[in-house]
Amino acid sequence: MPLRRPRILPTVLLALMLFITIFSVFVKKDTSGDAATRILLCLLLAGIPALLLLTRRPSPAHGFAAGSTGFSAAEVPSTRFTDVAANEEALESMRDLIGFIKTPEKYASLGARVPRGILLYGMPGTGKTLLARALAGEAGVPFFAVNGADFVEMYVGVGASRVRSLFQKARKAGRAVIFFDEIDAIGKKRTNQNDEREQTLNALLSEMSGFSEGDGIVVLAATNRIDTLDDALLRPGRFDRRIEVPLPGPGERLKILEVHARNKPMGDDVCLNELAAETSLFSGARLESMLNEAAILAAKRGSDRIFKQDISTAMDVMLFGMERPGGISYQQEKEQTAAHEAGHALLTALLLPESAIRKVSIIPTGNGAAGYSMAIPPEKMFYQKRELLSHIAVALAGREAEILFSGEDFLSTGAANDIEKAASLAQRMVCEWGMMPGGTEAYLFSQAGREAAQQQWLDMGQQLAAGMLRHHMNKWRRLTRLLVQKETLGKEEIRQCLKEAPPHRPS
């Protein structure tokens, strides 16, 4: 939208009205003074507002300057690859880009086309922004970092002008790295509505097509949902190189913990190797946040070091929220919650022996849970059908334990989240992975058949949970009583209580 200057005629009329009003007040009512001086004073008082009206900048409601982006001047980051403990494959791909930025003519002399756009994709918190910043730091070039939401406005043309201005600044800087975080905010598949977001996307596509081979500008973008991006954005010549940034493995988590523990004094009982093994499926951002929360807890205690208990408490706070001791005052509810959580813990130990039980608690938490059972899952690429059935049984074990404890008529609302998880897993087994109960593959080709197959998986999981609890009734009751007494049990106490219960292999 072009810049509109305020109209002069209304401004002059307003100034004239101000002059007449002030003149009538100061001159007509007082003729004893110097009239000329008072007239000059009236002109000054009326002229100042008029001058402000003529020179004021338009508000957002009246338009935007075409070249205004609001982006601050870029600087060369101090971050280096040594500050990034990501997977080695992603780092190696990023190292290749340094040569594209520093010596693009080397590749152009051989007829190689420098990649214009690189898409970083993966789960939230895996370090995509940190990788992009480290690339600019290693290459020694300015880093232009923006968020996709910065270009989304209700006024047509604003986002497109901001894209053009951003690329113009990058070209003036010479070699540079441009980074779009949350690119899906402007890069989603187009719906031919000709709205502001689509015009912004068209401007981005146009700018990326206008690169010359010797510009030395690399455009990076990050997203959590690559499947939602427009095809034109992913075609060759645009974001044609993709780098996955997955959740870190055990070795990478250890490196991340070592990076974030550099400036934190650790106690003698803290073992980063053990902590890396216990934080399965944690992203780099979550690991950093956990150590930071542990440092805050240690400072509140007045300690000069961070101990294992601080880290354990910080992990529980991140996963389940702050504990609220004394939240359950009614003894019946306390015992029923203990029976519920003991059911989860027992079936985890029996059906999923590879998942190490870390803690069971019946202390209410800040997220509304009356208790929780925490197990560390193994890091695997694939899951078998019978293993997924065991997960359904574990999710439904709390509800079945309540039935054994107090009867069908006294079920509580505590199993709502468990039922939701079990139903979601059954749906994915049927609709995403095509896992049907034995001999019912024909169900896959109709909606009614798929729903029947999902219900069959839930029924099988419920029957497995009920049967295992009845078969190991003594272990379940022992664990329930121990939870009522202590409220929180660690892995050694749970192992000691269930040591006589052999693992079960479902058929």
N, C-alpha and C positions, 0 to 999 in steps of 0.2 A: 504494500500500500504506500503510495507517495506521501511525502511529508506535506502536511497542510499548515500554512501559516495563518494565524488569526486574522480575520477581516479588519481593515483599517477603519471603515466608516463607523461600525458600532463602538469601536474603541474611542474614536474622536468624540462621538456623541456622549459617551459615558464621562469622558474627561470634561466636556462642556457642562454637563449637569452637575458634576462635582464643583466646578468653578462657580457656577451660579449659586449653588447652595452655600458654599463657603463665603462668597462675596456678600450674600444677603445677611449672613450671620455676623460677619466681622466688620462690614463697612456701613451698611444701612443703619444698623442699630447704634453705631458709634461714629459720629461725625466730628468729634473733637480732635482726633488724631490726624496723622498724616495719611491721606487717602491713597497716595501713590505707593507708599510703603506697604500698606495693607493689601492693595491690589497685587503687588509683586509677591507678597506672601501667599495669597490665594492661588496665583498661578503655579507657584512651587508646590503647594500642597496638592493641587489637582494634577500637576504634570508627573509627579513621582508615580502614582498608580497607573497612569496611562503608559509611562515608559516601561513599567514592569509587565503590563499586559502585552505590549508590542514585542518585548524581548524574551518572554517566557518560553520555555521548551514545552512542546505538546505532551500531554499526559498519555498514558497507554490507551485511554479510551478514545483518543483522537488520532492515533496512528503511531507508527514506529519509524525511526530513522532506518533507511534501507541498509546501511552498513553497520548498524549497531548489533553487536553480539553479546556483549557483557562478559566476554572471555578475557581473563587477565593475560598479561604477557607471559609467554612460555619461557622456562629456564631449563638448563641441563640438569637432570636429576642426579643426586648423589648415590642412588641405589645401584647396586651391581649384582651380577649373577651369584656372587657369593652370599648375598643376602636372601636368595631364593632357594629354598630346599624342595623344589618341585621334582616331578619324575624326570629322569635323565633324557627320555625321548623328546619331551617338550623343550627342555633346555637346549638340546642339540639342534632342534629345528630353529630355535630363536638365535642361536649362534650363527647359523647360516645367513641370517638377515643382516648381520653387522657388515658383512662384505657388500651386500646390496646397497647399503646406505653409504658407506665410506668410499667405495670404489665402484660405482655403477658402470663406469666406462670399461672396466675389465670384462664385465659380462656382455656389454653392448658390442665390444670388438669381436666377439665370437658369435654374434647374432642371437644371444640369449636375451629373452625378455624378462626384465626384473618383475617379480610379482607385485602387482599394485595393491592388493588387499590380502590381509591374513586374518582369518577368523579363529578366535580362541573360544572354544566351547567346553562346557563341563558344568558340574554341580556348583551351586553358590558357595563362595568361600574357599575355592581351591587355589586362588592366587593369580587369576588372569590379569587383573590390574597391576599387580606387583611385577609380573613377567614383562608387561608392556613398558612399565617404568624402568625396569632394569635394562631392557634393550636400548632405550634412549640413553641411559647412563653409560652403558658400555660403549656405545657408538659415539658418545660425546656430542649429541645433537639436542636441540630443544624438544620438549615433550608437550604436545598440545592434547590435553585430556579433557573430554567433554562427556556429558551423559546424554543419551538419546532423548530424555525428557526435556532437555534444555531447548530443543528445537520445536517442541509441540506447543503451539499457541492457538488461540481461537481466531486470530486474525490471519486471513489468507495472505501468503507471501512472506511472512516474517521468518518462518523456519527456513525457507529456501534462501533468503538473503543472508541468514546467519551461516548457512553452509558455505555459500560462496565467499563470505568474508573470512571464514575460518581457513579455507584453502588458500585464499589470497595472502593471509598472514604467514602461513606455512611456506609458501613460495618465496616470500620476501626474506624469510629466515634462511633460505637455501636448503640444506639437508635437514630433515626433521622427521619426527614420528608423530602421527596423528592417531589418537586413540578414542574410539567411540565405545563407551560402556553402555550396556543395555541397548544394543543396536536394534533389538526387536521393537522398541518404542516407536521407531520410525520406519523400520524395515520389514514389517509384517506383509503378508501377501495382500496385493491390492484387490479392491472390490469394485473398481470403476465408479467410485462415488465422487472423485475429483475434489477431495477435501484437502485440508491443510497438510495432513500427514503424507498423503500421496504426492503432493507437490514438493514437499521436503525430500522425499525419497527420490523423486525424479531429478532434483538438483544434485543430490549426492551421486547418483549414477552418472550424471553428466560430468561432474567434476572428476570422478575417477577415470572416465574415458578420456579426459583431456590431458593426462600425464604424458610427458615425454620420457624417453628412456634414461635421460641423464639428470632428471630432477633430483634424485636421491631422497625422495619422500616415500615413506612407507606408511600405509594406513592399516591400523589394527582395529578390530572390533571384538567385543565380548558378548556372549549370549548364553543363557541357560536352556533355550529352546530353539535349536537350529531348525527344527521341522516347521516352525511358523514363519521363517523368513521367505521373502519374495524370491522367485526363481531368477529374476534378472540380477539380483544382488549376488547370487551364488554362481553365476555363469563364468566361464573363463574370461579373464581380463578384468574382473571385478574382485570379489573375495574368492579367488580360485584356489587358495592354499588354506587348508584347515588344520589346526593343531588342537588335539584333544588335551584337556587339562583335567585328568580324572582325580578322584579322591586318592590321597597318598596311601601307599602300602606301609608295612611295618618299618622297613628301613628308612623310607622317606619321612615317616612320622618322627622317627628318632632324630633325623637331621633338622626337622622343623622345630622340635622341642629344644635341641641344642642351640639353635639360632635365637629362640625367644628366651632361653634361660641364661644368656650371656650376662645380662645386667641384673640377674636375680640371684641372691645368695640362697643356695639350697641346703637343706639339712642333710645330715649324714644318712638318714633313712630313705632318702629319695633316690630311686633308681630310674633313670630315664629310659633304659631298655625295657624295664618292666612296665613303665607307664605307656610306652609306645605299643606294647602288646595289648594293653587293656583298653586302648582307645580306638578300637576297630570302627571304621566308617566315619571317623572324625575328619573334618576338613582342616586345612591349615589355619583358617580364621578361627575355627572353634578351638583348636589347640592353643592358639595365642590368647584367646579370651579366657580359657580355663586357667592358664598360668597367671594371667593378670588378676583374675578373681581370687586365686589362691594367695597372691601377694597382698591383696586388699584384706583378706581374712587374717593373714599373719600380722599385718600392721595393726589391725583392730585389737588383736590379742596382746600387742606390745612386744612381739617377738622380733628379733633381728635376723631371722632366717625363715625360709619357707619349708615346712615339714610335710611328710606324706599325708598326714591327716588333713592339712589345709587343702592339698590338691584333691583328695578324695571328697571332701565336702564341697569344693568348687565344682567338681564333676557332677555331683548329685544336684546341686543348685541349677546347673545348666540343663540337665536332662529332665528334672522333675519339679524344679522350683524350690523355694525356701521351705524348710520344714516348719510345722506349727505344733510344737509339743503341747500336749494337753488338749488337742483339737477334738479328740473323741473322749467324751466323759461318760457316755452310757456303756456299761459293761457288755451288754448284749451286742451292741454294734462293734465294740472292740474285738470280741471273740469271733464274730462273723467275718470281720475284715481279716483277722488272722487266719481263719479257715480258708478264705478266698485266696490270699497270697500264698499260703502253704500249698494249695492245689497247683498254682502256677509253678512254684519252685520245684515241687516233687516231680511233676510231669516233664519239666525242663531237664532235670537230672536223669530221668528214665528214658525219655524219647529223643532228646537232643544232647547226648553226652559230650559232643564237641563244643557246645556252647557252655562256657564256664560261668557258673553262677557267682556273681560278685557280692550281691547284697540283697536282702529282703527286709522290708520295713512296713510297719503299720502306723507310722506317724504321718498324719495328713500333710500335704504339700501345698505350695502356693498356687499350683495349677488346678486345684480342685480334686485331686486324687486322694482317696482315703488311705492309700498305701501303694507300694510298688515292689516289683520283683525285677531285679536288674541282672541280665546275663550278657556276656560278651560273645557275640556270634563269630563263627569262623569266617575268614575272608576267602570266598569261593566265587568262581565265575558262573557256575551252573548249580542248579538244585534239582534233585530227583523228585519224582512224583510222591513217593512214600515219605520223603523228608518234608515236603510241603504239607502233606496230610498231618504229620506230627506237629507242625506249626499251628495248624487249625485246632488240633486237640489241646495244645498248650494254651491257646487263647481262650478256649471254652472251658478249661479246667477250673477256673475260678467260679464260674456259675454252677458247674456240677458239684464243686466242693460245698457251696452254699446249700445246695439241695440235700447233700448228705448231712450237713451240720444242723439245719433247722427245718428241713422239709420243703416241699414244693410250694406250699401256701405262704411261706415266709421269705420268699426270694426278695432281694433288695435291688436297688437301681445301680449297684456298683459295677455290674457287668456290661454296661452300655457300650463303653469304648472297646471292650474285648469282642463283643458281638460284631461291632462295626469292622474291626480288623479281620476277623475270621471271614465275614461275608465278602470283604474286598479281596482277600487272598483267593477265595473260591472263585470269584468272578474272573480274576486274572488267570487262574489256572485254566479255565474253560475258554474265555474269549481271546486271551493274548497268546497262551502257550498251547492251546488245543489239547489239554490234558483232560480226558474224559474218564469217568469211572469205567472199570473193565467191561469191554464189549458194547459200549454205547456210543461209538464214534458217529453214528448217524444223527445223534442229537446236535452235533456241531452246526448243522445246516439249517436250523430253524430257531427262532427266538424262544419259542416255548421249550424246545429241546435243550437249549443252552441253560435256561432258567432251571429246568428239571435237573440237569447235571450239576449245577451249582448247589442246589438243595441237597442233592445226594452226597456231595463232598462234605457239606456241613453236618448232615446226619451221621456220616461215617466218623467225622472228627468228634462229634458229641458222644457217640457210642464208645469210641476208643478212650476218651477222657474218663467217662463214667466207669468203664471196666478197669482201667488202670488204678483209679482211686480206690475202688472196692477191693482190688487184689492187694494193694499196699496200704490198707486202712491203718495199720499200726504206725507206719512211718509218717503218714499224713497227720494223724492225731498227735504224735510226739512233736512234730514240727509246729503244729498249731499251738500246743501248750507252751512251747519254748518262745514263740513269738509273743504270746500274751504276756509272758513274764518279762521279757527283755525289750520288746517292741522293735528292736533292730538287731539283725543277725548278719555277721560277716561270712565270708566264704568258708573259713575254717570251721566255724560253728555249724554251718549248714552241712558241710561235708561230714563232720563227725556225727551229726544227727542222722544222716541218710547213708552212712557208710555200708550198711548191710543191704541196701536196696540195689540189686544188680541192674545195669542198663538193659533196656528193652529194645529189641529190634522188631519193628512192625513188619508183618508179612506183606 
